[in-house]
Amino acid sequence: MVQLTKLPDAQIGVVAVETFAEEREWKAYMGISAGYSQGADEQFIAMMGCGLQPEVAHVLFPNLDIEKYKKY
């Protein structure tokens, strides 16, 4: 196994984030985090993760309205 990080509890995660704008848009991100706290990991992935294409986000979060996915 190849170790990609020096953090033994590192996690790869995907999160969906609402923009809280009037339009109630959302965006999804994928990234790696330290694995110390679920809440902190979610926030870190949302800040530093890679934005997902709408098609991928829709597969991972089918219950969210894809029409409101923020494409930026």
N, CA, C and O of each residue as an XYZ file, in Angstrom:
288
protein
N       0.838     -1.177      0.000
C       0.000      0.000      0.000
C       0.886      1.245      0.000
O       1.899      1.296      0.698
N       0.505      2.225     -0.772
C       1.235      3.488     -0.849
C       0.607      4.475      0.130
O      -0.607      4.683      0.110
N       1.412      5.072      0.970
C       0.909      6.063      1.914
C       0.996      7.434      1.259
O       2.081      7.897      0.907
N      -0.158      8.079      1.099
C      -0.207      9.372      0.438
C      -0.073     10.540      1.399
O       0.113     11.680      0.973
N      -0.164     10.269      2.667
C      -0.083     11.331      3.658
C       0.581     10.796      4.918
O       0.599      9.587      5.149
N       1.116     11.678      5.717
C       1.733     11.265      6.974
C       0.712     11.212      8.107
O       1.073     10.906      9.244
N      -0.541     11.502      7.822
C      -1.590     11.448      8.827
C      -2.216     10.058      8.814
O      -2.849      9.687      7.825
N      -2.056      9.281      9.881
C      -2.543      7.900      9.876
C      -4.069      7.775      9.793
O      -4.575      6.739      9.359
N      -4.801      8.801     10.196
C      -6.262      8.744     10.184
C      -6.876      9.543      9.039
O      -8.067      9.851      9.068
N      -6.078      9.878      8.037
C      -6.571     10.699      6.925
C      -7.777     10.042      6.263
O      -7.866      8.819      6.159
N      -8.697     10.889      5.821
C      -9.934     10.440      5.194
C     -10.114     11.118      3.847
O      -9.760     12.286      3.687
N     -10.659     10.399      2.883
C     -11.109     10.997      1.637
C     -12.611     11.129      1.762
O     -13.296     10.173      2.126
N     -13.127     12.314      1.462
C     -14.549     12.525      1.644
C     -15.161     13.376      0.553
O     -14.466     14.066     -0.193
N     -16.487     13.309      0.479
C     -17.279     14.113     -0.447
C     -18.352     14.806      0.376
O     -19.051     14.167      1.162
N     -18.482     16.121      0.194
C     -19.486     16.881      0.931
C     -20.313     17.727     -0.033
O     -19.836     18.144     -1.089
N     -21.560     17.970      0.353
C     -22.429     18.888     -0.367
C     -22.648     20.088      0.535
O     -22.903     19.937      1.730
N     -22.549     21.283     -0.038
C     -22.630     22.522      0.729
C     -23.675     23.436      0.102
O     -23.662     23.665     -1.108
N     -24.575     23.955      0.924
C     -25.566     24.918      0.452
C     -24.956     26.316      0.459
O     -24.192     26.657      1.361
N     -25.294     27.125     -0.548
C     -24.733     28.476     -0.627
C     -25.415     29.439      0.335
O     -24.848     30.483      0.657
N     -26.605     29.118      0.797
C     -27.390     29.967      1.690
C     -27.784     31.282      1.039
O     -28.256     32.191      1.723
N     -27.598     31.400     -0.260
C     -28.105     32.554     -0.997
C     -29.610     32.363     -1.178
O     -30.142     31.283     -0.920
N     -30.266     33.384     -1.609
C     -31.714     33.318     -1.800
C     -32.111     32.179     -2.742
O     -33.184     31.595     -2.594
N     -31.251     31.866     -3.702
C     -31.542     30.829     -4.685
C     -31.424     29.413     -4.119
O     -31.878     28.458     -4.750
N     -30.821     29.267     -2.939
C     -30.627     27.969     -2.273
C     -29.847     26.998     -3.164
O     -30.191     25.820     -3.269
N     -28.790     27.515     -3.802
C     -27.945     26.679     -4.635
C     -27.044     25.814     -3.757
O     -26.932     26.039     -2.552
N     -26.411     24.830     -4.370
C     -25.493     23.965     -3.635
C     -24.323     23.589     -4.525
O     -24.374     23.748     -5.745
N     -23.261     23.085     -3.892
C     -22.040     22.695     -4.578
C     -21.491     21.469     -3.852
O     -21.713     21.313     -2.651
N     -20.784     20.603     -4.562
C     -20.190     19.410     -3.948
C     -18.678     19.423     -4.159
O     -18.181     19.860     -5.197
N     -17.962     18.936     -3.152
C     -16.505     18.924     -3.175
C     -15.985     17.557     -2.733
O     -16.623     16.865     -1.940
N     -14.823     17.182     -3.256
C     -14.127     15.970     -2.835
C     -12.725     16.374     -2.391
O     -12.080     17.216     -3.017
N     -12.263     15.760     -1.302
C     -10.923     16.090     -0.830
C     -10.453     15.143      0.247
O     -11.131     14.172      0.583
N      -9.288     15.436      0.784
C      -8.690     14.639      1.848
C      -8.595     15.494      3.107
O      -8.363     16.701      3.033
N      -8.774     14.867      4.242
C      -8.711     15.605      5.506
C      -7.977     14.754      6.550
O      -7.650     13.593      6.304
N      -7.729     15.346      7.702
C      -6.918     14.711      8.737
C      -7.594     13.520      9.408
O      -6.908     12.614      9.882
N      -8.905     13.503      9.456
C      -9.597     12.392     10.080
C      -9.743     12.492     11.581
O     -10.032     11.493     12.239
N      -9.549     13.685     12.141
C      -9.643     13.850     13.592
C     -11.069     14.089     14.067
O     -11.457     13.620     15.137
N     -11.850     14.816     13.276
C     -13.205     15.186     13.677
C     -14.068     15.282     12.423
O     -13.677     15.926     11.450
N     -15.226     14.653     12.441
C     -16.090     14.665     11.262
C     -16.467     16.089     10.861
O     -16.398     16.434      9.681
N     -16.859     16.911     11.813
C     -17.240     18.287     11.510
C     -16.092     19.090     10.917
O     -16.274     19.804      9.930
N     -14.914     18.975     11.514
C     -13.747     19.698     11.007
C     -13.343     19.167      9.632
O     -12.952     19.938      8.755
N     -13.438     17.854      9.446
C     -13.099     17.269      8.152
C     -14.044     17.758      7.065
O     -13.605     18.088      5.963
N     -15.334     17.806      7.365
C     -16.323     18.288      6.392
C     -16.025     19.733      5.995
O     -16.057     20.075      4.812
N     -15.739     20.567      6.971
C     -15.445     21.971      6.678
C     -14.165     22.114      5.856
O     -14.098     22.928      4.935
N     -13.156     21.323      6.194
C     -11.886     21.401      5.468
C     -12.069     20.973      4.005
O     -11.548     21.621      3.097
N     -12.801     19.897      3.783
C     -13.052     19.435      2.412
C     -13.850     20.470      1.633
O     -13.589     20.694      0.451
N     -14.816     21.099      2.281
C     -15.605     22.142      1.608
C     -14.736     23.345      1.236
O     -14.963     23.974      0.203
N     -13.753     23.668      2.062
C     -12.871     24.814      1.793
C     -11.775     24.483      0.792
O     -11.484     25.286     -0.094
N     -11.169     23.320      0.921
C      -9.960     23.005      0.163
C     -10.147     21.933     -0.904
O      -9.237     21.673     -1.691
N     -11.320     21.314     -0.933
C     -11.544     20.219     -1.869
C     -11.753     20.684     -3.302
O     -11.863     21.877     -3.584
N     -11.802     19.735     -4.168
C     -12.003     19.968     -5.594
C     -13.501     19.925     -5.888
O     -14.187     18.988     -5.481
N     -14.008     20.933     -6.592
C     -15.415     20.951     -6.972
C     -15.730     19.833     -7.952
O     -14.928     19.525     -8.833
N     -16.901     19.229     -7.795
C     -17.308     18.130     -8.662
C     -18.153     18.627     -9.829
O     -18.849     19.637     -9.727
N     -18.080     17.909    -10.923
C     -18.937     18.186    -12.066
C     -20.384     17.889    -11.668
O     -20.620     17.012    -10.837
N     -21.353     18.600    -12.243
C     -22.756     18.392    -11.873
C     -23.217     16.938    -12.007
O     -23.975     16.451    -11.168
N     -22.774     16.253    -13.041
C     -23.194     14.868    -13.261
C     -22.722     13.954    -12.137
O     -23.456     13.065    -11.705
N     -21.510     14.169    -11.670
C     -20.954     13.363    -10.581
C     -21.668     13.703     -9.272
O     -22.022     12.810     -8.502
N     -21.875     14.986     -9.027
C     -22.563     15.414     -7.802
C     -23.969     14.831     -7.735
O     -24.433     14.437     -6.665
N     -24.641     14.778     -8.875
C     -26.010     14.250     -8.910
C     -26.038     12.754     -8.571
O     -26.974     12.287     -7.923
N     -25.028     12.007     -9.001
C     -24.953     10.582     -8.672
C     -24.724     10.399     -7.170
O     -25.329      9.523     -6.553
N     -23.860     11.215     -6.588
C     -23.532     11.081     -5.167
C     -24.599     11.651     -4.244
O     -24.763     11.184     -3.117
N     -25.327     12.664     -4.720
C     -26.365     13.316     -3.910
C     -27.664     13.388     -4.711
O     -28.096     14.479     -5.082
N     -28.297     12.232     -4.986
C     -29.481     12.208     -5.857
C     -30.711     12.921     -5.279
O     -31.621     13.280     -6.026
N     -30.745     13.124     -3.979
C     -31.909     13.777     -3.369
C     -31.850     15.298     -3.436
O     -32.828     15.968     -3.103
N     -30.716     15.853     -3.863
C     -30.587     17.303     -3.997
C     -30.945     17.716     -5.422
O     -30.656     16.994     -6.376
N     -31.563     18.860     -5.556
C     -32.036     19.358     -6.851
C     -30.858     19.739     -7.740
O     -30.179     20.732     -7.481
N     -30.616     18.955     -8.783
C     -29.484     19.210     -9.670
C     -29.644     20.523    -10.424
O     -28.647     21.099    -10.859
N     -30.851     21.007    -10.588
C     -31.092     22.292    -11.253
C     -30.529     23.460    -10.442
O     -30.288     24.538    -10.985
N     -30.321     23.244     -9.154
C     -29.793     24.300     -8.300
C     -28.302     24.131     -8.028
O     -27.748     24.799     -7.155
N     -27.655     23.244     -8.769
C     -26.220     23.040     -8.580
C     -25.465     24.251     -9.106
O     -25.666     24.669    -10.246
N     -24.603     24.808     -8.278
C     -23.828     26.017     -8.624
C     -22.658     25.633     -9.500
O     -21.745     24.936     -9.057
N     -22.682     26.080    -10.727
C     -21.619     25.761    -11.699
C     -20.654     26.917    -11.803
O     -20.809     27.772    -12.675
N     -19.662     26.966    -10.937
C     -18.639     28.022    -10.998
C     -17.285     27.432    -10.781
O     -16.287     28.153    -10.795
